[in-house]
Amino acid sequence: MIANNGPAPFSHDTEAVEERESIDYSIKISLDDAKSGNAPRTVRVYADGIYDMFHSGHARQLMQAKCAIPNSYLIVGVCSDELTHSKKGRTVMNDAERYEALRHCRYVDEVVMDAPWSLSDEFLTKHKIDFVAHDDIPYGAANCDDVYSHIKKRGMFLTTQRTEGISTTDIIARIIKDYDMYVRRNLSRGYSAKELNVSFMKEKRIQFDEKLNKVKDKGKALMGKWKEQTKDKKDEIMQKWEEKSREIIGNFLDLFGMDGRIVSNYESNITNPV
């Protein structure tokens, strides 16, 4: 088995070819024997997909495929741009980027480029595939309700589970939701409106909004700084006012005698003539 100390090889690379040629494919293995670890040779498991914007959901699916069977060798087939665009639609990453992403997943032992949409017996035999790993949801295609139906009938299907809450579609939806924020960020990083497929007017509006927000943020920062600087002065003014108010109140109370009558120098002079 190939040592996992670097990127996984492509199926046409020497390491992958030697590994494949070392397998006696005449020895058939049941899924029960494979899972129990009683297989007499390395078990070759195949998983396929688009793997656009490779994420944790993809990695978890491949982890399940790799770890479900002891002494397994995981081959991952990745569909090309041409096939994917004709069958499913546009991708964010091109096929070269998607191939390379898979090569660096720790669970992957080999990558098949330009993988087929449906698996023929010839393809299974060529790559000496024992089991095909995929989630159990029927995957339809033209004139077929489930492209894995014949694999399931032959007892070669290894079921994996989807990871809820994460998919390429979910990630793209998040980007679309915060579209302006990502455009604004990339414009500030030096990307042109043409590269981002943004109109001239939209570019100027986003740039204006960005400058306006910077002015607002600067204003808030200055206001906060002013408040901090004047805080001590405010405390000093309040303290002086409290002292002055006590003095005023004290002087006012001094105008009254013990019996509550106003005492003044005039009254004092009358009652106590010199």
C-alpha positions in Angstrom: 0.0 0.0 0.0 1.2 3.5 -0.8 2.7 5.4 2.2 0.5 8.4 3.0 3.4 10.9 3.4 2.4 13.3 0.6 -0.3 14.2 -1.9 -2.3 11.1 -3.1 -1.1 10.0 -6.6 -3.3 10.2 -9.7 -4.5 6.8 -11.1 -2.0 7.0 -13.9 1.0 7.8 -11.7 3.6 5.0 -11.2 2.7 4.5 -7.5 -1.0 4.0 -8.2 -0.3 1.7 -11.1 2.0 -0.5 -9.1 -0.5 -0.7 -6.2 -3.3 -1.7 -8.6 -1.2 -4.3 -10.3 -0.4 -5.9 -7.0 -4.1 -6.7 -6.4 -5.4 -10.2 -7.3 -8.9 -9.1 -8.4 -9.9 -12.7 -8.9 -10.3 -12.9 -5.1 -13.7 -11.5 -4.4 -14.6 -10.1 -1.0 -18.0 -9.8 0.6 -18.9 -6.6 2.4 -19.3 -8.5 5.7 -15.8 -9.9 5.5 -14.4 -6.5 4.5 -16.0 -4.8 7.4 -15.0 -7.5 9.9 -11.4 -7.2 8.8 -11.2 -10.8 7.4 -10.4 -9.7 3.8 -7.3 -11.7 2.5 -6.0 -8.6 0.6 -6.3 -4.8 0.5 -9.9 -3.7 -0.1 -10.2 -1.1 -2.8 -13.1 1.4 -2.1 -14.2 3.9 -4.6 -16.0 7.2 -4.0 -16.9 9.7 -6.6 -18.4 13.2 -7.0 -17.9 16.8 -8.1 -16.2 18.0 -4.9 -16.6 21.6 -5.7 -15.4 24.0 -3.0 -14.1 21.0 -1.0 -15.5 21.3 2.6 -15.9 19.4 5.8 -19.0 17.5 4.5 -16.9 16.1 1.7 -14.0 15.2 4.1 -16.4 13.4 6.5 -17.9 11.4 3.7 -14.4 10.3 2.6 -13.5 9.5 6.2 -16.5 7.2 6.5 -15.6 5.5 3.3 -12.0 5.0 4.4 -12.6 4.0 8.0 -15.6 1.7 7.4 -13.3 -1.1 6.2 -10.0 -2.1 7.8 -7.0 -2.3 5.5 -8.8 -0.3 2.8 -7.4 1.7 -0.1 -9.6 4.7 -1.0 -9.8 5.8 -4.6 -11.7 9.0 -5.4 -13.1 9.8 -8.8 -13.6 13.5 -9.7 -15.7 14.5 -12.7 -14.3 16.9 -15.2 -15.6 20.4 -15.9 -17.0 19.3 -19.3 -19.0 16.4 -17.9 -20.1 18.3 -14.8 -21.3 21.3 -16.7 -23.3 19.1 -19.1 -24.9 17.1 -16.3 -25.2 19.4 -13.4 -24.2 22.9 -14.1 -21.4 25.4 -13.4 -18.8 24.9 -10.7 -16.9 27.5 -8.7 -13.6 25.6 -8.9 -12.3 24.2 -12.1 -11.5 20.5 -12.4 -7.7 21.0 -11.9 -8.4 22.8 -8.6 -10.9 20.1 -7.6 -8.4 17.3 -8.4 -5.7 18.9 -6.4 -8.0 19.6 -3.4 -8.8 15.8 -3.2 -5.1 14.8 -3.4 -4.5 16.7 -0.1 -7.3 15.0 1.9 -5.7 12.7 4.5 -8.2 9.9 3.7 -7.6 9.7 0.0 -5.1 7.2 -1.4 -5.6 7.8 -5.1 -7.4 10.3 -7.4 -9.1 9.4 -10.7 -9.4 12.4 -13.0 -12.2 12.8 -15.5 -14.3 10.2 -13.6 -17.4 8.9 -15.4 -21.0 9.9 -14.3 -22.1 6.2 -14.2 -19.9 3.3 -13.4 -19.5 0.6 -16.0 -18.3 -2.9 -15.3 -15.2 -2.1 -17.5 -14.4 0.9 -15.2 -14.8 -1.2 -12.0 -12.6 -3.9 -13.4 -9.9 -1.5 -14.7 -9.5 0.1 -11.3 -10.1 -3.2 -9.4 -12.9 -1.7 -7.3 -14.4 -3.8 -4.6 -16.9 -1.4 -3.2 -18.5 2.0 -4.1 -19.1 4.4 -1.3 -21.9 7.0 -1.5 -24.9 8.2 0.5 -28.0 6.0 0.0 -30.2 8.8 -1.5 -31.0 7.8 -5.1 -28.9 9.7 -7.5 -30.8 10.2 -10.7 -29.6 10.7 -14.3 -31.1 10.6 -17.8 -33.2 7.4 -18.2 -32.1 6.3 -14.7 -33.6 6.8 -11.3 -30.4 5.8 -9.5 -26.9 5.6 -11.1 -25.8 3.3 -8.3 -28.7 0.8 -8.6 -26.6 -1.9 -10.3 -23.9 -1.4 -7.7 -26.4 -2.0 -4.9 -27.8 -5.1 -6.6 -24.3 -6.6 -6.8 -23.7 -6.1 -3.1 -20.8 -3.6 -3.8 -22.4 -0.5 -2.3 -21.0 1.0 0.9 -23.4 3.5 2.5 -22.1 6.7 3.9 -24.0 9.5 5.6 -24.4 13.1 4.6 -23.3 15.9 7.0 -26.3 18.0 7.8 -26.0 21.8 7.4 -23.0 21.8 5.1 -22.9 21.5 1.3 -21.5 23.4 -1.6 -25.0 24.8 -2.3 -25.2 26.1 1.3 -21.8 27.8 1.0 -22.7 29.5 -2.3 -26.0 30.6 -0.7 -24.1 32.3 2.1 -21.9 34.1 -0.3 -24.9 35.3 -2.3 -26.6 36.5 0.9 -23.5 38.7 1.8 -22.7 39.5 -1.8 -22.1 43.2 -1.3 -19.8 42.6 1.6 -17.6 40.2 -0.4 -17.5 42.5 -3.4 -16.6 45.5 -1.2 -13.9 43.5 0.5 -12.4 42.3 -2.8 -12.5 45.7 -4.4 -10.6 47.1 -1.4 -8.0 44.3 -2.0 -7.3 45.5 -5.5 -9.7 43.4 -7.6 -11.3 45.2 -10.5 -15.0 45.6 -11.2 -14.5 43.6 -14.4 -12.9 40.7 -12.5 -15.8 40.6 -10.0 -18.4 41.0 -12.8 -19.7 44.2 -11.2 -21.1 47.1 -13.2 -19.4 50.6 -13.1 -22.3 52.1 -11.3 -22.4 49.3 -8.7 -18.7 49.6 -8.2 -19.0 53.4 -7.5 -21.9 52.9 -5.2 -20.1 50.2 -3.2 -17.0 52.4 -3.0 -19.1 55.4 -1.9 -20.8 53.3 0.8 -17.4 52.0 2.0 -16.0 55.6 2.3 -19.2 56.7 4.1 -18.9 53.9 6.6 -15.2 54.7 7.2 -16.2 58.3 7.9 -18.9 57.1 10.3 -16.5 54.8 12.1 -13.9 57.6 12.4 -16.6 59.9 13.8 -17.6 57.3 16.3 -14.0 56.8 17.3 -13.4 60.5 17.7 -16.6 60.9 19.8 -15.6 58.0 22.0 -12.1 59.5 22.5 -13.6 62.9 23.3 -15.9 61.4 25.9 -13.0 59.6 27.5 -10.9 62.7 27.6 -13.7 64.9 29.0 -14.8 62.3 31.5 -12.4 63.4 34.2 -13.1 67.1 33.5 -16.9 66.4 33.9 -16.2 64.7 37.2 -14.2 67.7 38.4 -17.0 70.1 37.4 -19.6 68.0 39.1 -17.5 67.9 42.3 -17.1 71.7 42.3 -20.8 72.2 41.7 -21.7 69.9 44.6 -19.3 71.8 46.9 -20.7 75.2 45.7 -24.3 74.0 46.1 -23.6 72.9 49.7 -22.1 76.3 50.4 -25.2 78.1 48.9 -27.6 75.8 50.8 -25.5 76.4 54.0 -25.6 80.2 53.6 -29.4 80.0 52.9 -30.0 78.0 56.1 -27.9 80.5 58.1 -30.6 83.1 57.3 -33.0 81.2 59.6 -32.9 81.0 63.4 -33.6 78.0 65.5 -37.4 78.9 65.6 -37.5 79.2 61.8 -37.6 83.0 61.7 -35.4 84.9 59.2 -32.5 86.5 61.0 -30.9 89.5 59.4 -28.5 92.2 60.4 -31.4 94.7 60.3 -33.6 92.7 62.7 -30.6 92.0 64.9 -29.9 95.8 65.2 -33.5 96.5 66.1 -33.8 93.9 68.9 -30.3 94.5 70.1 -29.6 98.2 69.8 -26.1 99.3 70.6 
